[in-house]
């Protein structure tokens, strides 16, 4: 079974930066496509970013493009999400997700990802 654990959330002021990390275990890391989603209270779970098995392709949601950067370190079995110029609208629980390389489905949809972390809270104050 694949275990996914994200960390790095916290409370920051608008305009500041935060870096989230996610570690996956239980399967060869390069067999996994990785993604970030977020969910605010009363809102649907929204796509944030996805990164291919090699790190060669990265996708971003419209609301974060230009501010957030996803990367992966296959030697450490981790992915990161660097969040810059944070806005109060970015406040949410952020989830790291993992999906088997080569499976079907859109990288933008949570259904593609079989394994999920517990979530880490990001709160951006004004």
N, C-alpha and C positions, 0 to 999 in steps of 0.2 A: 504494500500500500504506500502511496505517495503522501508525504507529509509536507505541508506548506506553512511557513511561519513568517509573518511580516512584523516589522518593528520600525520604530523611529518617529511615530506620531507624537504630537504634543500641541502646546498652545503657543502661537506666535501672533505678532501684530501684522496687519495688512502691509504689504510691500516687502516683507521679509521672506526668507527662504527656509526650506526644510527638506531633508533627504530621508526617504524611506528605503528600507532594505527588506529583501525577502530571500529566504533560504528554502530550498527544496531538497528532499531526501527520499530514498526508497526506489529510485529509478535513475538510470543514466541521465544526467542533467541535459545533455544535448539531444535527448529524445523528447524534450519538453518545449513546447511553445509557451511563453509566459505573458501574462497580461495583468493590468491593473484596472480595477473598477472602483467606483465610489457610490455611496448611498447616504443621502441626507435624510433627516426625519421627514416622513410623509412623502418622500420622493422615490421614484424608481431607481433601480441600480443602473448607473450610467457608465459607459465605456470611457476610460481615461487614456490607456496606452496599451500596445501590444508589441512584443519583440520576438522575432523569429529565433529558431534554435541556434543559429550562428551569431545572431546580433546584426546580421546584414540588412534586415528590413525592420523598420519601426513605424508604427501607426499611432496617431494621436487623435483624440476627440477634438472637435472644433473648439470647445471652450477652453482647452488647455494648450493647444498648439502655439508654439512660440514662447511659452513660459515653462513648460515641463519637458524634461528629457529622461527617457528610459534607456537603460543600458544593462548589459549582463556580463558577468565574469564567470566564464565556464570553468576556470580553474578552481574557483571557490564555490561553485554551485549556487550563485546568488544573482539576483537582479536588483536594480536600484531605480528609484524614481526621484530625480532631482526636481524640486518644485521651487521656482523662483517667482518673484513678484506676486506673492499670494494675495488673494482677494477674500473678502468675507464669504463670497459665494462658493469658495473652495472648501468650506467647512463641511465635513462628512466623515463617515467611517470609510477608510480605504482598505480594499481587499486585494490581495495578491492571488492570482489564479494560474493553474497549470493545466495544459492539455497535451495529449499525446501527439507528437509530431506526425503529420500525415493524416490525421483524422479529418472528417468533413466538418463543414460549418464555417460561418463567418467569424473572422477574428474580432469583429465588433460586438458579437453576441455572447452573453454568458454561457449559453448552452454548449458552446464549443469546449469549455474547460471543465474537466472532470474533478479537479482537486482545488480546494480553496483554503486560504488561511482564515484565521479567526477575526481578522480585521484590526486596524489600528486607527484610533481617533485623531483627526486633524482638526483643530479649531483655530480659526483666524479671526482675531478681534480687530475692531476698527479703532 
